[in-house]
């Protein structure tokens, strides 16, 4: 198993409920691809250090998950977040030492 974290910044126009639903969708996508979500950390709305796409704040979240050696879950997640209009930025990082 490999451990990963995905940090996302969602658009500030979203309501808190919509933001939580979008993060739940990330977990559902990972679960459907055989990954196991181990932790979800919602940071809420934060101000950016610099402007991104003419925006100055966004909703932050970090989702930790474990994936087997098959990396299709990570690729599918990256593709889905790239296509999502609600996500401003995202970063997927492998957190285990191997």
C-alpha positions in Angstrom: 0.0 0.0 0.0 1.1 3.5 -0.8 0.0 6.5 1.2 -1.0 9.8 -0.4 -2.5 13.2 0.5 -4.4 15.4 -1.8 -4.7 19.1 -0.9 -7.4 21.0 -2.8 -8.5 24.7 -2.9 -12.1 25.1 -3.8 -13.7 28.3 -5.1 -14.8 30.8 -2.5 -18.3 31.2 -4.0 -19.3 27.8 -2.7 -21.4 27.5 0.4 -19.9 25.5 3.3 -22.3 22.6 2.6 -21.4 22.5 -1.1 -17.7 22.5 -0.2 -18.2 19.6 2.2 -20.1 17.8 -0.6 -17.3 18.3 -3.1 -14.8 16.9 -0.6 -17.1 13.9 0.0 -17.1 13.4 -3.8 -13.3 13.1 -3.7 -13.6 10.3 -1.1 -16.3 8.6 -3.1 -14.2 8.7 -6.3 -11.2 7.2 -4.4 -13.4 4.5 -2.7 -14.8 3.5 -6.1 -11.3 3.1 -7.4 -10.3 0.8 -4.5 -8.5 3.4 -2.4 -9.1 3.7 1.3 -9.6 7.2 2.7 -7.8 7.4 6.1 -8.4 11.0 7.1 -10.2 14.1 5.9 -9.1 17.5 7.2 -11.3 20.5 6.3 -9.4 23.8 6.9 -12.3 26.1 5.8 -12.0 29.4 4.0 -8.5 30.9 4.0 -6.9 34.0 2.5 -4.2 33.4 -0.2 -0.7 34.7 0.1 -1.1 35.9 -3.5 -3.9 36.2 -6.0 -4.8 33.1 -8.0 -7.0 33.6 -11.1 -8.2 37.0 -9.7 -9.3 35.3 -6.4 -8.0 36.1 -3.0 -9.4 33.3 -0.9 -10.7 29.7 -1.1 -11.8 26.6 0.8 -8.9 24.3 1.7 -9.1 20.6 2.4 -6.6 17.7 2.8 -7.7 14.1 2.2 -5.3 11.3 3.2 -5.7 7.9 1.5 -4.0 4.6 0.8 -3.8 2.9 -2.6 -2.5 -0.5 -3.7 0.3 -0.6 -6.2 -2.2 0.0 -9.0 -2.1 3.8 -9.5 -5.3 4.3 -11.5 -7.0 5.8 -8.5 -4.4 8.6 -8.3 -4.5 9.2 -12.1 -8.3 9.3 -12.1 -8.4 11.7 -9.1 -5.9 14.0 -10.8 -7.9 14.0 -14.0 -11.2 14.6 -12.2 -9.8 17.5 -10.2 -8.2 19.1 -13.3 -11.6 19.1 -15.0 -13.6 20.3 -12.0 -14.8 23.9 -12.1 -15.1 24.1 -8.3 -11.3 23.4 -7.8 -8.9 26.2 -8.1 -5.7 24.2 -7.4 -4.8 20.7 -6.2 -1.7 18.8 -5.3 -1.3 15.1 -4.8 1.7 14.0 -2.7 3.0 10.6 -1.8 3.5 10.5 2.0 5.1 7.1 2.7 8.9 6.7 2.7 9.2 4.2 -0.1 
